[in-house]
Amino acid sequence: MDKTFIKDLLVRGIIGIRDWEREKVQDILINVTVFSDTTRAAETDDISDCVDYSALAKKVQTHAETAARLTVEALANDLAKICLQEGLVQKVIVRVEKPGAVRFAKSVGVEIERRRDG
């Protein structure tokens, strides 16, 4: 299977369990890799046969900025579901990070993998 990716999408949103995290937006770093067959897209050179990474990035960004989830796990799962709603996508890997959330660590987060049912 082929991969289309969105690397280091930096958004600002509410995420976390502590009171201060619920009041102030913070950086959320998102990486998405979607898996699909790009053979037809390569043959036709037509965007309708591609995973439109620009449109997908906008959906991911909008959700991450407005969801106000408590955990990175929940946000990652939301984003995976959004990706799997795209017709061509068969599998997705989503990585959600909170840069600077832990002292002395560049970033912390979670990476999940989900597949289309059926």
Contacts in CASP RR format, 6 or more apart in sequence:
PFRMAT RR
TARGET T0000
AUTHOR 0000-0000-0000
METHOD contacts of the structure
MODEL  1
MDKTFIKDLLVRGIIGIRDWEREKVQDILINVTVFSDTTRAAETDDISDC
VDYSALAKKVQTHAETAARLTVEALANDLAKICLQEGLVQKVIVRVEKPG
AVRFAKSVGVEIERRRDG
1 35 0 8 1.000
1 36 0 8 1.000
1 37 0 8 1.000
1 90 0 8 1.000
1 91 0 8 1.000
2 35 0 8 1.000
2 36 0 8 1.000
2 37 0 8 1.000
2 38 0 8 1.000
2 39 0 8 1.000
3 33 0 8 1.000
3 34 0 8 1.000
3 35 0 8 1.000
4 33 0 8 1.000
4 34 0 8 1.000
4 36 0 8 1.000
4 38 0 8 1.000
4 50 0 8 1.000
4 51 0 8 1.000
4 53 0 8 1.000
5 31 0 8 1.000
5 32 0 8 1.000
5 33 0 8 1.000
5 34 0 8 1.000
5 53 0 8 1.000
6 30 0 8 1.000
6 31 0 8 1.000
6 32 0 8 1.000
6 33 0 8 1.000
6 53 0 8 1.000
6 56 0 8 1.000
6 57 0 8 1.000
6 60 0 8 1.000
7 31 0 8 1.000
8 29 0 8 1.000
8 30 0 8 1.000
8 31 0 8 1.000
9 29 0 8 1.000
9 30 0 8 1.000
9 31 0 8 1.000
9 32 0 8 1.000
9 57 0 8 1.000
9 60 0 8 1.000
9 61 0 8 1.000
10 27 0 8 1.000
10 28 0 8 1.000
10 29 0 8 1.000
10 30 0 8 1.000
11 27 0 8 1.000
11 28 0 8 1.000
11 30 0 8 1.000
11 60 0 8 1.000
11 61 0 8 1.000
11 64 0 8 1.000
11 65 0 8 1.000
12 25 0 8 1.000
12 26 0 8 1.000
12 27 0 8 1.000
12 28 0 8 1.000
12 65 0 8 1.000
13 25 0 8 1.000
13 26 0 8 1.000
13 28 0 8 1.000
13 64 0 8 1.000
13 65 0 8 1.000
13 66 0 8 1.000
13 68 0 8 1.000
14 21 0 8 1.000
14 22 0 8 1.000
14 23 0 8 1.000
14 24 0 8 1.000
14 25 0 8 1.000
14 26 0 8 1.000
14 67 0 8 1.000
14 68 0 8 1.000
14 69 0 8 1.000
15 21 0 8 1.000
15 26 0 8 1.000
15 28 0 8 1.000
15 68 0 8 1.000
15 69 0 8 1.000
15 70 0 8 1.000
15 71 0 8 1.000
15 72 0 8 1.000
15 75 0 8 1.000
15 98 0 8 1.000
16 22 0 8 1.000
16 69 0 8 1.000
16 70 0 8 1.000
16 71 0 8 1.000
16 98 0 8 1.000
17 70 0 8 1.000
17 71 0 8 1.000
22 68 0 8 1.000
26 98 0 8 1.000
26 101 0 8 1.000
27 98 0 8 1.000
27 99 0 8 1.000
27 100 0 8 1.000
28 64 0 8 1.000
28 75 0 8 1.000
28 96 0 8 1.000
28 97 0 8 1.000
28 98 0 8 1.000
29 96 0 8 1.000
29 97 0 8 1.000
29 98 0 8 1.000
29 99 0 8 1.000
29 107 0 8 1.000
30 60 0 8 1.000
30 61 0 8 1.000
30 64 0 8 1.000
30 79 0 8 1.000
30 94 0 8 1.000
30 95 0 8 1.000
30 96 0 8 1.000
30 97 0 8 1.000
31 93 0 8 1.000
31 94 0 8 1.000
31 95 0 8 1.000
31 97 0 8 1.000
32 56 0 8 1.000
32 57 0 8 1.000
32 60 0 8 1.000
32 79 0 8 1.000
32 83 0 8 1.000
32 92 0 8 1.000
32 93 0 8 1.000
32 94 0 8 1.000
32 95 0 8 1.000
33 92 0 8 1.000
33 93 0 8 1.000
34 51 0 8 1.000
34 56 0 8 1.000
34 83 0 8 1.000
34 86 0 8 1.000
34 89 0 8 1.000
34 91 0 8 1.000
34 92 0 8 1.000
35 89 0 8 1.000
35 90 0 8 1.000
35 91 0 8 1.000
35 92 0 8 1.000
36 51 0 8 1.000
36 88 0 8 1.000
36 89 0 8 1.000
36 90 0 8 1.000
37 88 0 8 1.000
37 90 0 8 1.000
38 50 0 8 1.000
40 49 0 8 1.000
41 49 0 8 1.000
41 50 0 8 1.000
49 88 0 8 1.000
50 88 0 8 1.000
51 86 0 8 1.000
51 88 0 8 1.000
51 89 0 8 1.000
56 82 0 8 1.000
56 83 0 8 1.000
56 86 0 8 1.000
59 82 0 8 1.000
60 79 0 8 1.000
60 82 0 8 1.000
60 83 0 8 1.000
63 78 0 8 1.000
63 79 0 8 1.000
63 82 0 8 1.000
64 75 0 8 1.000
64 79 0 8 1.000
64 96 0 8 1.000
67 75 0 8 1.000
67 78 0 8 1.000
69 75 0 8 1.000
69 78 0 8 1.000
72 96 0 8 1.000
72 97 0 8 1.000
72 98 0 8 1.000
72 109 0 8 1.000
72 110 0 8 1.000
73 110 0 8 1.000
73 112 0 8 1.000
75 96 0 8 1.000
76 94 0 8 1.000
76 95 0 8 1.000
76 96 0 8 1.000
76 110 0 8 1.000
76 111 0 8 1.000
76 112 0 8 1.000
77 112 0 8 1.000
77 114 0 8 1.000
79 94 0 8 1.000
79 96 0 8 1.000
80 92 0 8 1.000
80 94 0 8 1.000
80 112 0 8 1.000
80 114 0 8 1.000
81 114 0 8 1.000
83 89 0 8 1.000
83 92 0 8 1.000
83 94 0 8 1.000
83 114 0 8 1.000
84 92 0 8 1.000
84 114 0 8 1.000
84 115 0 8 1.000
84 116 0 8 1.000
89 116 0 8 1.000
90 115 0 8 1.000
90 116 0 8 1.000
91 113 0 8 1.000
91 114 0 8 1.000
91 115 0 8 1.000
91 116 0 8 1.000
92 113 0 8 1.000
92 114 0 8 1.000
93 111 0 8 1.000
93 112 0 8 1.000
93 113 0 8 1.000
94 111 0 8 1.000
94 112 0 8 1.000
94 114 0 8 1.000
95 109 0 8 1.000
95 110 0 8 1.000
95 111 0 8 1.000
95 112 0 8 1.000
96 109 0 8 1.000
96 110 0 8 1.000
96 111 0 8 1.000
97 107 0 8 1.000
97 108 0 8 1.000
97 109 0 8 1.000
98 107 0 8 1.000
98 108 0 8 1.000
98 109 0 8 1.000
99 106 0 8 1.000
99 107 0 8 1.000
100 106 0 8 1.000
100 107 0 8 1.000
100 108 0 8 1.000
101 107 0 8 1.000
101 108 0 8 1.000
101 109 0 8 1.000
102 108 0 8 1.000
END
